[in-house]
């Protein structure tokens, strides 16, 4: 097993879950590194931000609603999303098979052990034919309610606001319906053009874009099916009340 936990309270993945730099620090496998780069949780600057939390003139919630709290299974990669009163975490737990030729140049195989020649850390693996099998267990804390990470409820949706700097907030939308949790972000060309039109904003032609939106304008954006980049999770169980 390869346990690792990220607890950066200022992160919200590109659900930006964003903050996975190394899923396996001890063995540094080339193919796993590729997976890390391709996941939606890779740390990166969002293409769209707002100059203040959204929607404006709306109270911050002190914790996530009871109806949201629970365990959810990703329909994309079988990871598990856990929402409790204050945090959102994503858990990856799976076996991963590789060929010995895929071991990073900084590591070497000795019997049933992969040794990192730089750090001298060791990881036990199992052999399956001509392949090696290792277990991945990674916990990424995507969001933790605090001064720089605020949650607001509006028109039945929950909006996660993450401060990037003084006048730059990344915003995600969460909705729960019939046991299906949808986490959405703003990144598509359609979303950006929609925001430009609604806010009557003149923006550069190159991302990132920073918008100032009134509560009415933000409502119109949501109503016009904004937040088109989404990921679905299926509820597995509710948290004990």
C-alpha positions in Angstrom: 0.0 0.0 0.0 1.1 3.5 -0.8 -0.6 5.9 1.7 -0.5 9.6 1.1 -2.6 12.4 2.2 -3.0 16.0 1.0 -4.4 18.4 3.5 -3.9 21.8 1.8 -6.9 23.7 3.0 -6.6 26.2 0.2 -7.2 23.6 -2.6 -10.2 22.6 -4.5 -9.5 20.3 -7.2 -10.6 20.7 -10.7 -12.9 18.4 -8.8 -10.0 21.3 -9.9 -11.3 18.4 -7.0 -6.2 20.5 -8.2 -3.1 19.8 -5.8 -1.9 16.4 -6.9 1.7 16.7 -7.9 2.8 13.2 -7.1 0.5 10.3 -6.4 3.4 8.0 -5.6 6.4 9.8 -4.2 8.2 6.6 -3.3 8.3 4.9 -6.7 7.7 7.7 -9.2 6.5 5.6 -12.0 6.4 7.2 -15.5 2.9 6.0 -16.3 1.4 7.0 -13.0 2.9 10.4 -13.4 1.1 10.6 -16.7 -2.1 9.7 -15.0 -1.5 12.5 -12.4 -1.0 15.1 -15.1 -4.2 14.0 -16.9 -6.5 14.0 -13.8 -8.9 16.8 -13.1 -7.2 17.4 -9.8 -3.9 18.7 -11.2 -3.0 22.1 -9.8 -3.5 24.8 -12.4 -4.8 28.3 -12.8 -8.5 28.3 -13.6 -9.5 30.0 -16.8 -12.2 32.0 -15.1 -12.3 33.8 -11.8 -14.5 36.4 -10.1 -13.4 39.5 -8.2 -15.4 38.4 -5.1 -17.3 35.3 -3.9 -20.4 34.4 -5.7 -23.2 35.1 -5.6 -22.6 38.5 -4.1 -24.7 39.8 -1.1 -25.3 36.3 0.1 -24.4 34.9 3.5 -21.6 32.3 3.9 -22.5 28.9 5.2 -20.7 27.8 8.4 -20.9 24.2 7.3 -22.2 21.9 4.5 -25.9 21.1 4.8 -26.7 17.7 6.2 -28.4 16.6 3.0 -25.0 17.0 1.2 -22.9 15.2 3.6 -22.0 11.6 2.7 -20.0 9.3 0.5 -20.2 9.5 -3.3 -18.7 7.3 -6.0 -17.2 9.0 -9.1 -18.8 7.8 -12.3 -15.5 8.6 -14.1 -12.8 6.8 -12.1 -14.4 5.1 -9.1 -12.7 7.4 -6.6 -14.8 8.3 -3.6 -15.8 11.8 -2.6 -16.5 12.4 1.1 -18.4 15.5 2.3 -18.6 16.2 6.0 -19.6 19.3 7.9 -16.5 21.3 7.0 -14.5 19.5 4.3 -14.6 17.7 0.9 -12.1 14.9 0.4 -11.5 12.6 -2.6 -10.1 9.2 -2.0 -8.3 7.0 -4.6 -7.9 3.4 -3.6 -7.0 0.8 -6.2 -4.5 -1.7 -7.5 -2.2 -0.6 -10.3 -0.4 -2.9 -12.7 2.8 -1.9 -14.6 5.5 -3.6 -16.5 9.0 -3.4 -15.0 10.2 -1.4 -18.0 7.9 1.4 -16.8 9.8 1.9 -13.5 11.2 5.4 -13.3 15.0 5.8 -13.9 15.3 7.0 -10.2 14.1 3.6 -9.0 15.2 0.0 -9.4 13.5 -3.4 -8.8 15.1 -5.8 -6.3 13.1 -8.9 -5.9 9.6 -7.8 -4.7 10.7 -4.3 -3.8 11.0 -1.1 -5.7 13.8 1.1 -4.3 14.1 4.8 -4.9 17.9 5.3 -5.4 17.6 8.9 -4.5 15.6 8.7 -1.2 16.3 5.0 -0.5 12.6 4.5 0.2 11.2 1.1 -0.5 7.8 -0.2 -1.8 6.7 -3.8 -1.8 5.0 -5.0 -4.9 3.4 -8.2 -6.1 4.2 -10.0 -9.2 1.5 -11.0 -11.7 3.0 -12.8 -14.6 5.5 -10.4 -16.2 3.8 -7.4 -14.5 4.1 -5.7 -11.1 1.1 -4.8 -9.0 1.1 -2.0 -6.4 -1.7 -0.6 -4.3 -2.5 3.1 -4.5 -4.2 4.9 -1.6 -4.4 8.7 -1.8 -6.5 11.2 0.1 -6.8 14.7 -1.4 -8.5 17.4 0.7 -10.2 19.4 -1.9 -12.0 22.0 0.2 -12.1 23.1 3.8 -14.4 25.8 4.9 -12.5 28.8 6.3 -11.7 32.5 5.6 -10.3 31.7 2.1 -12.8 29.0 1.2 -16.4 30.0 1.5 -19.7 28.2 0.6 -22.9 30.0 -0.4 -26.3 28.6 -1.2 -28.5 30.2 -3.9 -31.5 28.9 -5.8 -31.0 25.3 -4.6 -27.3 25.2 -5.6 -24.2 25.4 -3.4 -21.3 27.5 -4.6 -17.7 26.8 -3.5 -15.6 29.9 -3.6 -11.8 29.5 -3.3 -9.6 32.6 -2.9 -6.6 32.7 -5.3 -5.6 36.2 -4.4 -7.1 39.4 -3.1 -9.5 39.9 -6.0 -9.6 36.5 -7.6 -12.0 33.7 -6.6 -12.5 30.4 -8.3 -16.1 29.3 -8.2 -17.6 25.8 -8.4 -21.2 24.7 -8.3 -22.6 21.7 -6.5 -26.1 20.3 -6.9 -27.7 17.2 -5.5 -30.7 15.5 -7.1 -32.1 12.0 -6.6 -28.8 10.7 -5.1 -26.6 12.2 -7.9 -24.1 14.9 -7.0 -22.9 17.1 -9.8 -19.8 19.3 -9.3 -19.4 21.9 -12.1 -16.9 24.5 -13.1 -16.5 27.3 -15.6 -14.0 26.6 -18.4 -15.7 26.2 -21.7 -15.7 28.8 -24.5 -19.5 28.9 -24.3 -19.3 29.7 -20.6 -16.8 32.5 -21.1 -18.7 34.1 -24.0 -21.9 33.8 -21.9 -20.3 35.6 -19.0 -18.8 38.3 -21.2 -22.3 39.0 -22.7 -24.1 39.0 -19.4 -21.6 41.2 -17.5 -20.9 43.4 -20.6 -17.3 42.8 -20.0 -14.4 43.6 -22.3 -11.8 40.9 -21.7 -8.5 39.9 -23.3 -8.7 37.1 -25.8 -6.4 35.0 -23.7 -7.3 33.3 -20.4 -7.4 33.8 -17.5 -10.5 36.0 -17.3 -11.6 37.8 -14.2 -15.3 38.9 -14.0 -17.2 41.3 -11.8 -20.8 40.0 -11.7 -23.8 41.4 -9.8 -26.1 38.9 -8.0 -28.7 39.4 -10.8 -26.0 38.7 -13.5 -24.7 35.7 -11.8 -28.3 34.3 -11.5 -28.8 34.8 -15.2 -25.5 33.0 -15.9 -26.6 30.0 -13.8 -30.1 30.1 -15.4 -28.5 30.1 -18.9 -26.9 26.7 -18.0 -23.5 28.1 -17.1 -21.0 25.8 -15.4 -20.9 23.3 -18.3 -17.8 21.5 -17.2 -19.1 18.9 -14.8 -18.4 15.6 -13.0 -21.0 13.2 -11.6 -20.9 11.3 -8.4 -23.4 8.7 -7.1 -24.3 8.7 -3.4 -23.2 5.6 -1.6 -24.3 6.5 1.9 -25.3 9.4 4.1 -23.2 10.6 7.0 -24.6 9.7 10.4 -26.6 12.6 11.8 
